[in-house]
Amino acid sequence: MYSLPVNSLVMCRSEKANADHDAAHDDWPAMNRHAISKRHIQIPATTNTTLSQYPSKLVRKTCSWSETSMYVLLGSIFGFAMVAFSVYFPFILAPMAASQTYYTAFFVYQDEHHFFDNTIWTYGTDYLLASCMALLIYKISTNHSASRTLAWRSRGLLLCYMVSVMAGGVAHQCYTTLEQRNSFSFRLLWTICVGTVTAASAFMGPIGSELMQHCAQNVVPWIPTSFWWAYGTSATLICVYGGLSFQRPACDIFIAGITQFPSTFYVMSILWAGLPTSSICKSTRIIGICGFILNAPLLPMYPLLVQYTDWSLASINTLLHMWLLSAWSLQGLTLARIERALAADATPPPQAVPMKVKKVL
């Protein structure tokens, strides 16, 4: 408890006046009856928190130029290695179905193995996904300085999702023949669709790095953003070259999605470890973990649905798009809640104003 002089706040009362006043007001709470003495008013310590306990600037972890160069090199190497792993991973999960589904194309499509749906069920759900991502981007505020970096990176991740499905929707709606899909304009459009998926790691990983900036513990190692930027850039360059192109263009998306595994696991590990240590409730962490892991079942699901069911491509695409809508929405809502929690933690409480006591005659 802190004691503050009363002479600048209230007029002093005699001990007898205090006693008479207390006796006449037995219905007062005990704290109010005994808080007033001859020379002091006592105020709880929690109401006298100083602004110095809520710094406006975060002390950030940084790297030297040599360390940054090393992380860029490591991220680039890891990106190339992860793309190579992603191309072969479907054959490990479902070898028979994958061998009949994943035929390489390098943007040269052949009628024998090429399948591409042009119904409204596919491009309509693409546009629905894009609209929902735009709404989530709008919901993430960038007003508070303490959470602004996290907010912009979260918006960048959702923007990658939005651009990807928007480009995919235009491709499914407008490129209806094999000849059109062998054109340069389709290659450019589909590269944007797939490249934004690989580039998403350059935002998702730094989201985890930013969350670790708000943590005092080192339960999960801090990975610099330079590593994730190099990782996402190297994977996207391979996509631009055509290394992720298959006769079924939808396969490109799933291979690109596998490259998000390291950044997804990084963010999930931070949420699982209970970091950052702020007012982020347990339910938000659980929702976030579910949102980031929910994409994983799609990897083996697509070739299995194509090869072992009689579903049309429109039905399969609609199911997968609704699945993505659930996963991405949970991610966006979780990031919005974390941003608000970090902003609230960095906002100091209002300073205590002692209550003036009327003079009792």
URPE-V654972 format. One record per residue. RES is the residue in one small letter. SS is DSSP state (h for helix, s for strand, l for the rest). OMEGA is omega in whole degrees, -180 to 180 (none if undefined). NEAR is the number of other ideal C-beta (glycine too) atoms within 12 Angstrom. Layout:
res = [RES & RES]
ss = [SS & SS]
omega = [OMEGA & OMEGA]
near = [NEAR & NEAR]
This chain:
res = [m & y & s & l & p & v & n & s & l & v & m & c & r & s & e & k & a & n & a & d & h & d & a & a & h & d & d & w & p & a & m & n & r & h & a & i & s & k & r & h & i & q & i & p & a & t & t & n & t & t & l & s & q & y & p & s & k & l & v & r & k & t & c & s & w & s & e & t & s & m & y & v & l & l & g & s & i & f & g & f & a & m & v & a & f & s & v & y & f & p & f & i & l & a & p & m & a & a & s & q & t & y & y & t & a & f & f & v & y & q & d & e & h & h & f & f & d & n & t & i & w & t & y & g & t & d & y & l & l & a & s & c & m & a & l & l & i & y & k & i & s & t & n & h & s & a & s & r & t & l & a & w & r & s & r & g & l & l & l & c & y & m & v & s & v & m & a & g & g & v & a & h & q & c & y & t & t & l & e & q & r & n & s & f & s & f & r & l & l & w & t & i & c & v & g & t & v & t & a & a & s & a & f & m & g & p & i & g & s & e & l & m & q & h & c & a & q & n & v & v & p & w & i & p & t & s & f & w & w & a & y & g & t & s & a & t & l & i & c & v & y & g & g & l & s & f & q & r & p & a & c & d & i & f & i & a & g & i & t & q & f & p & s & t & f & y & v & m & s & i & l & w & a & g & l & p & t & s & s & i & c & k & s & t & r & i & i & g & i & c & g & f & i & l & n & a & p & l & l & p & m & y & p & l & l & v & q & y & t & d & w & s & l & a & s & i & n & t & l & l & h & m & w & l & l & s & a & w & s & l & q & g & l & t & l & a & r & i & e & r & a & l & a & a & d & a & t & p & p & p & q & a & v & p & m & k & v & k & k & v & l]
ss = [l & s & s & s & s & l & l & l & l & l & l & l & l & l & h & h & h & h & h & h & h & h & h & h & l & l & l & l & l & h & h & h & h & h & l & s & l & l & l & s & s & s & s & l & h & h & h & h & l & l & h & h & h & l & l & l & l & l & l & l & l & l & l & l & h & h & h & h & h & h & h & h & h & h & h & h & h & h & h & h & h & h & h & h & h & h & h & h & h & h & h & h & h & l & h & h & h & h & h & l & l & l & l & s & l & l & l & l & l & l & l & l & l & l & l & l & l & l & l & h & h & h & h & h & h & h & h & h & h & h & h & h & h & h & h & h & h & h & h & l & l & l & l & l & h & h & h & h & h & h & h & h & h & h & h & h & h & h & h & h & h & h & h & h & h & h & h & h & h & h & h & h & h & h & l & l & l & h & h & h & h & l & l & h & h & h & h & h & h & h & h & h & h & h & h & h & h & h & h & l & h & h & h & h & h & h & h & h & h & h & h & h & h & l & l & l & l & l & l & l & l & l & l & l & h & h & h & h & h & h & h & h & h & h & h & h & h & h & h & h & h & l & l & l & l & s & l & l & h & h & h & h & h & h & h & h & h & h & l & l & h & h & h & h & h & h & h & h & h & h & h & h & l & l & l & l & l & l & l & l & l & h & h & h & h & h & h & h & h & h & h & h & h & l & l & l & h & h & h & h & h & h & h & h & h & h & h & h & l & l & l & l & h & h & h & h & h & h & h & h & h & h & h & h & h & h & h & h & h & h & h & h & h & h & h & h & h & h & h & h & h & h & h & h & h & l & l & l & l & l & l & l & l & l & l & l & l & l & l & l & l]
omega = [177 & 178 & -179 & 177 & -177 & -170 & 179 & -175 & -176 & 176 & -177 & 175 & 179 & 179 & -179 & 179 & 177 & -178 & 180 & -180 & -180 & -180 & -179 & -178 & -179 & 180 & 175 & 170 & -176 & -178 & -180 & -178 & -173 & -178 & -175 & 177 & -174 & -172 & -172 & 167 & -178 & 180 & -180 & -177 & -177 & 180 & -178 & -179 & -178 & 179 & -179 & 179 & 179 & -176 & -179 & -179 & -179 & 176 & -171 & 172 & -178 & 178 & 174 & -180 & 179 & 178 & 178 & 178 & 179 & -180 & 176 & 179 & 180 & 179 & 179 & 179 & -179 & 178 & 178 & -180 & -178 & 177 & 177 & 177 & -177 & -179 & -177 & -176 & 178 & 180 & 175 & -178 & -178 & -170 & -177 & -179 & -179 & -178 & 179 & -176 & -173 & 173 & -177 & -176 & -172 & 178 & 171 & -172 & 179 & -171 & -174 & -175 & -174 & 177 & -177 & -175 & -179 & -178 & -179 & 178 & -180 & -176 & 176 & 177 & 173 & -180 & 176 & 177 & -179 & 180 & 179 & 178 & 177 & 178 & 179 & 176 & -180 & -177 & -179 & -176 & 176 & -174 & -174 & -176 & -176 & -178 & -174 & -180 & 177 & -178 & -179 & 178 & 176 & 176 & 178 & 178 & 180 & 176 & 175 & 177 & -176 & -179 & -179 & -177 & 176 & 178 & 178 & 179 & 178 & -180 & -180 & -177 & -169 & -176 & -170 & -179 & 179 & 180 & 178 & -178 & 173 & -179 & 179 & -179 & 177 & 178 & 179 & -179 & -178 & 174 & 175 & -180 & -177 & -177 & 177 & 175 & 177 & 180 & -179 & 178 & 178 & 174 & -178 & 178 & 176 & 173 & 176 & 178 & 179 & 176 & 179 & 176 & -178 & -176 & 175 & -179 & 178 & 179 & 175 & -177 & 176 & 178 & -176 & 180 & 180 & 178 & -177 & 178 & 178 & 180 & -180 & -180 & -179 & 178 & -180 & 177 & 177 & 177 & 180 & 179 & -179 & -177 & 179 & -175 & 179 & -178 & 169 & -177 & 178 & 179 & 179 & -178 & -177 & 176 & 177 & 179 & 179 & -180 & 178 & -176 & -178 & -179 & 177 & -180 & -180 & 180 & 179 & 180 & 180 & 178 & -180 & -179 & 179 & -178 & -6 & -176 & 179 & -175 & 176 & -174 & -176 & -179 & 178 & 178 & -179 & 178 & 180 & 179 & 179 & -179 & -178 & -179 & -173 & 178 & -172 & -179 & -179 & -174 & 176 & -173 & -174 & 180 & 179 & 178 & -179 & -171 & -171 & 173 & 177 & 179 & 173 & 177 & 179 & 179 & -180 & -179 & 179 & 178 & -178 & 179 & 177 & 175 & 178 & 179 & 179 & -177 & -177 & 178 & 178 & 177 & -178 & 179 & 178 & -180 & 177 & 179 & 179 & 178 & 180 & 180 & 179 & 177 & 180 & 180 & -178 & -180 & -179 & 177 & 178 & 180 & -178 & 176 & -178 & -179 & 178 & -178 & 179 & 179 & 179 & -179 & none]
near = [15 & 18 & 17 & 25 & 17 & 25 & 12 & 13 & 19 & 23 & 18 & 21 & 23 & 17 & 14 & 12 & 20 & 25 & 18 & 14 & 23 & 23 & 14 & 13 & 19 & 11 & 10 & 16 & 11 & 11 & 14 & 17 & 19 & 18 & 25 & 36 & 22 & 17 & 20 & 21 & 33 & 23 & 24 & 16 & 14 & 13 & 19 & 21 & 18 & 15 & 14 & 8 & 15 & 20 & 17 & 15 & 12 & 26 & 11 & 18 & 20 & 16 & 20 & 12 & 11 & 11 & 18 & 19 & 17 & 18 & 28 & 26 & 19 & 26 & 34 & 27 & 19 & 29 & 37 & 27 & 20 & 37 & 39 & 20 & 20 & 38 & 29 & 19 & 26 & 35 & 23 & 17 & 25 & 24 & 18 & 18 & 24 & 29 & 17 & 21 & 34 & 36 & 24 & 23 & 32 & 21 & 30 & 21 & 31 & 18 & 15 & 11 & 22 & 29 & 31 & 35 & 34 & 28 & 21 & 17 & 26 & 36 & 31 & 24 & 31 & 39 & 25 & 27 & 38 & 33 & 23 & 31 & 37 & 23 & 20 & 33 & 29 & 19 & 23 & 36 & 26 & 23 & 15 & 23 & 21 & 32 & 37 & 23 & 29 & 45 & 34 & 26 & 37 & 44 & 30 & 34 & 45 & 41 & 28 & 40 & 44 & 36 & 31 & 40 & 39 & 28 & 36 & 45 & 34 & 25 & 35 & 38 & 24 & 20 & 32 & 17 & 15 & 22 & 13 & 22 & 33 & 24 & 19 & 14 & 19 & 32 & 30 & 20 & 29 & 43 & 36 & 30 & 39 & 44 & 37 & 40 & 45 & 44 & 39 & 45 & 49 & 37 & 41 & 47 & 47 & 36 & 48 & 43 & 40 & 40 & 45 & 34 & 30 & 34 & 29 & 15 & 16 & 12 & 18 & 24 & 18 & 32 & 36 & 30 & 38 & 29 & 36 & 43 & 31 & 32 & 44 & 41 & 29 & 33 & 47 & 35 & 24 & 33 & 41 & 27 & 20 & 23 & 30 & 39 & 36 & 37 & 28 & 35 & 43 & 41 & 37 & 47 & 42 & 41 & 42 & 45 & 46 & 38 & 48 & 48 & 31 & 33 & 44 & 35 & 25 & 33 & 43 & 34 & 27 & 40 & 39 & 22 & 23 & 22 & 32 & 35 & 19 & 27 & 19 & 34 & 18 & 14 & 15 & 28 & 31 & 20 & 28 & 40 & 27 & 24 & 37 & 38 & 26 & 28 & 37 & 24 & 21 & 35 & 36 & 27 & 31 & 41 & 33 & 25 & 28 & 34 & 24 & 17 & 16 & 10 & 20 & 18 & 28 & 23 & 20 & 33 & 39 & 27 & 25 & 38 & 37 & 24 & 27 & 38 & 31 & 24 & 33 & 43 & 29 & 31 & 43 & 39 & 28 & 40 & 44 & 34 & 35 & 41 & 40 & 30 & 28 & 37 & 28 & 21 & 25 & 28 & 23 & 18 & 16 & 11 & 14 & 20 & 12 & 23 & 18 & 13 & 23 & 13 & 15 & 20 & 9]
